[in-house]
Amino acid sequence: MATRPEHAVPIRRYLDAVLARDPAALAAALAADVVEVFPQSGERVRGSAAVVELLRRHPTPPTLVAGPFVTSCAGDVVLVEAKFEDGGEPWWFVDRFGVDGDRIRRMTSYFGQPFEAPDWRRPFVHLEPTIDPARWADDGDGQPVDRATVERYLQALVDRDPLAQAGLRHPEFRGLYPQSGERFDSAGAMAEARGYPGGLPTSRPIEIGGGTEDWVLTPLGVPIRVVGESDTWFGEASVVYPNGERLFSVTVMTFRAGLVWRARTYFCPPFEPAPWRAEIVERFDPLAGLG
């Protein structure tokens, strides 16, 4: 789904204020009761004054490298993807915004570093050293996708069932891992599912919610949230790999003819909270839900 005009303005105001390190402009872009959540570090910031203070105290101003790519999703939910340099380090930034009129009321922010494509995946992926978010502007067909279809696709991913996944993908399916520059078709996705060293991660969604701020916990204690409407959906989840490694993932799916046509996934490992913002944030346990 393309960016709706009513979403483009507040998102642009927010990003311009952050990049310019302009506290007054940032305050004007935020609702007074805005809440920002950092799932990877288990931090929550409440109120525009606190979010503005984060900007004031940030030791290294970010620089935009690529993007932003803005996708309007369910209701007033907007997804923003961009690549920044922060303190000389490259980061992918994925943020789920809740927009209220011309202001931002809710932000769930993820950060993922680039990584090298693993050798075992290289035979069945195409590598793109430079990922330009503008190339992702492949809209679906605008036709609503029923929730049951999204549920079936997610369940196929959870069940590690390559055949079921393939049956729900469009013949022209293309998947993308922006952090490593890997692009693959349905056959490549099936090869990855079959050959993942040590087995695929564990995640078992038990409920799908549209347009809700609430997370649900799976029987395995994994929080997951899925939001979407029409031909565009995205999901956030905490997954556990067989070696015990835990990370957050964000997947964006675009549908055509009721099938998954485009999908891009980000991988965001946990990190320790930064000491410079300890007085501003409140801590929470991401495994207890992120809403």
C-alpha positions in Angstrom: 0.0 0.0 0.0 1.3 3.4 -0.9 1.8 6.3 1.6 -1.4 8.1 2.2 -1.1 11.9 2.0 -2.3 12.4 5.6 0.5 10.2 6.8 3.4 11.6 4.7 3.3 15.1 6.4 3.7 14.1 10.1 6.3 11.4 9.3 8.3 13.9 7.3 8.1 16.5 10.1 9.3 14.0 12.6 12.2 12.7 10.5 13.3 16.2 9.6 13.3 17.3 13.2 15.4 14.3 14.3 17.9 14.7 11.5 18.3 18.4 12.2 18.5 17.8 16.0 15.7 20.4 16.4 14.0 19.9 19.8 11.3 22.5 19.1 10.4 21.0 15.7 10.4 17.5 17.3 8.0 18.6 20.0 5.7 20.1 17.4 5.6 16.7 15.6 4.6 14.7 18.7 1.4 14.3 20.6 1.8 15.3 24.3 1.1 11.8 25.4 3.4 10.1 22.8 4.9 6.7 23.8 8.1 5.3 22.3 9.1 1.7 22.8 12.5 0.1 22.2 11.7 -3.7 22.2 15.3 -4.8 21.8 16.4 -3.1 25.1 13.2 -3.3 27.0 12.8 0.5 27.3 9.7 2.7 27.1 9.6 6.5 26.9 6.4 8.3 27.9 5.5 11.9 26.9 6.8 14.3 24.3 9.1 16.1 26.8 10.9 12.8 27.5 11.2 12.0 23.8 12.6 15.5 23.1 15.0 15.1 26.0 16.3 11.9 24.3 17.1 13.9 21.2 18.9 16.6 23.3 21.1 14.0 25.1 21.9 11.8 22.1 25.7 11.8 21.9 25.9 11.2 18.1 23.6 12.8 15.6 22.2 10.4 13.0 22.8 10.8 9.3 20.3 9.5 6.7 21.9 7.1 4.2 19.0 5.6 2.4 15.2 6.1 2.5 12.9 6.7 4.2 10.5 4.2 2.8 7.0 4.9 4.2 4.1 2.4 4.1 0.6 3.2 5.2 -1.0 0.2 7.0 -4.1 -0.4 9.0 -6.0 2.7 10.1 -3.5 5.2 11.4 -0.5 2.8 11.5 2.5 3.7 9.4 5.7 1.7 8.9 9.0 3.6 8.2 12.1 1.9 6.9 15.4 3.8 6.5 19.2 3.3 6.8 21.2 5.7 9.0 24.7 6.2 10.2 24.9 6.7 14.0 28.3 7.4 15.4 29.9 6.2 12.2 28.0 2.8 12.4 25.4 1.9 9.8 22.0 0.9 11.1 18.7 -0.1 9.6 15.8 1.6 11.3 12.3 0.2 11.2 9.6 2.0 13.1 5.9 1.4 13.6 4.2 4.8 14.0 0.8 5.5 15.2 -0.4 8.8 13.7 -3.1 11.0 15.3 -4.0 13.8 12.9 -0.8 15.7 12.2 1.1 14.3 15.2 2.9 11.1 16.2 1.3 9.3 19.2 3.0 5.9 19.2 6.4 4.6 18.1 7.9 1.1 18.3 11.5 1.4 17.1 13.8 -1.4 15.9 17.5 -1.2 15.0 19.4 -3.7 12.9 23.0 -3.7 11.8 24.0 -4.8 8.3 25.5 -8.4 8.1 27.2 -10.5 5.6 25.2 -13.1 3.7 26.2 -16.5 5.1 28.1 -18.8 2.7 25.5 -21.5 2.8 22.8 -19.2 1.5 24.8 -17.7 -1.4 24.0 -20.4 -4.0 20.3 -19.6 -4.1 20.2 -15.8 -3.4 21.1 -12.8 -5.5 23.3 -10.3 -3.7 22.6 -6.5 -4.0 25.5 -4.7 -2.3 23.6 -1.4 -2.3 20.0 -1.6 -1.2 17.9 1.4 -2.3 14.5 1.6 -0.5 13.1 3.4 -3.5 13.3 0.0 -5.3 10.8 -1.5 -2.9 8.0 0.7 -4.1 6.1 -2.3 -5.5 2.5 -1.8 -4.6 0.2 -4.8 -4.4 -3.0 -4.9 -6.4 -5.1 -3.0 -3.9 -7.4 -6.0 -3.2 -8.1 -6.8 0.4 -6.5 -9.9 1.8 -8.6 -11.8 4.3 -7.1 -12.5 7.7 -7.3 -16.2 7.2 -4.9 -16.0 4.3 -2.4 -14.1 6.4 -2.8 -16.6 9.2 -2.2 -19.5 6.9 1.0 -18.0 5.6 2.3 -17.2 9.1 1.4 -20.7 10.3 3.3 -22.2 7.3 6.4 -20.2 8.4 6.0 -21.3 12.0 5.5 -24.9 10.9 8.6 -24.8 8.8 6.5 -26.1 5.9 8.2 -25.0 2.6 5.5 -26.5 0.4 2.7 -24.7 2.3 4.6 -21.5 2.1 5.2 -21.9 -1.6 1.4 -22.5 -2.1 0.7 -19.1 -0.6 3.3 -17.2 -2.6 2.7 -15.4 -5.9 4.6 -16.9 -8.9 6.6 -13.7 -9.0 7.4 -13.7 -5.3 10.5 -11.9 -4.2 11.9 -11.9 -0.7 14.5 -9.5 0.6 16.8 -9.2 3.6 17.8 -5.5 3.5 20.6 -5.9 6.1 22.6 -8.4 4.0 21.4 -7.4 0.6 20.0 -10.8 -0.2 17.1 -11.2 -2.6 15.5 -14.5 -3.3 12.5 -16.1 -5.1 10.2 -18.7 -3.8 12.6 -21.6 -4.7 15.3 -19.8 -2.8 13.1 -19.4 0.3 12.3 -23.1 0.2 16.0 -23.9 0.0 16.7 -21.7 3.0 13.9 -23.4 5.0 15.2 -26.9 4.2 18.9 -26.1 4.7 19.0 -23.7 7.7 21.9 -24.9 9.9 20.6 -26.3 13.2 17.0 -25.8 12.3 14.8 -22.7 11.9 13.9 -20.5 14.9 10.9 -21.2 17.1 7.8 -19.0 16.9 4.2 -20.0 17.2 1.5 -17.3 16.8 -1.9 -18.2 18.4 -3.7 -15.0 17.5 -3.7 -12.4 14.7 -4.8 -8.9 15.5 -5.5 -6.1 13.1 -4.9 -2.5 14.0 -4.4 -3.2 17.7 -1.7 -2.0 20.0 -1.8 -5.2 22.0 0.7 -8.0 21.7 -0.3 -11.6 22.4 1.9 -14.3 24.0 2.3 -17.6 22.4 2.4 -20.8 24.5 6.2 -20.6 24.2 6.2 -17.1 25.7 6.9 -15.4 22.4 5.2 -12.1 21.9 3.9 -11.4 18.4 1.8 -8.7 16.7 0.5 -8.5 13.1 -1.1 -5.5 11.6 -2.5 -4.8 8.2 -5.3 -4.2 5.8 -6.0 -4.3 2.1 -2.9 -5.7 0.3 -0.2 -4.8 2.9 0.6 -6.5 6.2 3.5 -6.6 8.6 4.4 -8.6 11.6 6.7 -8.1 14.6 7.8 -11.1 16.7 10.4 -12.4 19.1 11.9 -15.6 17.9 14.3 -18.1 19.5 16.9 -20.0 17.5 18.0 -23.6 18.3 21.3 -22.3 19.8 19.3 -20.2 22.3 19.9 -16.9 20.5 16.8 -14.6 20.7 16.1 -11.7 18.4 13.2 -9.6 17.1 12.1 -9.8 13.5 9.9 -7.4 11.4 8.4 -8.8 8.2 6.6 -6.7 5.6 4.3 -8.5 3.2 2.6 -7.2 0.0 -0.1 -9.3 -1.7 -1.3 -9.7 -5.3 -4.1 -12.0 -6.3 -4.4 -13.0 -2.7 -0.9 -14.4 -2.6 2.4 -13.1 -1.0 4.1 -11.1 -3.8 6.8 -9.2 -1.9 8.3 -9.8 1.6 11.2 -8.2 3.3 12.5 -9.1 6.8 14.7 -7.4 9.3 16.5 -9.1 12.1 17.1 -7.1 15.3 19.0 -8.6 18.2 18.6 -7.4 21.8 21.0 -4.8 23.2 21.8 -3.3 26.5 20.2 0.1 27.3 22.4 3.1 26.8 23.5 4.7 30.2 22.9 8.2 28.9 19.2 7.8 28.8 18.7 5.7 31.9 17.0 8.6 33.8 14.5 9.2 31.0 13.2 5.7 30.2 11.3 3.1 32.1 12.3 -0.5 31.8 10.0 -3.5 31.0 10.3 -7.1 30.2 9.8 -7.6 26.4 8.8 -11.2 27.0 5.8 -10.0 29.0 4.4 -8.1 26.0 5.2 -4.9 24.3 2.0 -3.0 24.2 
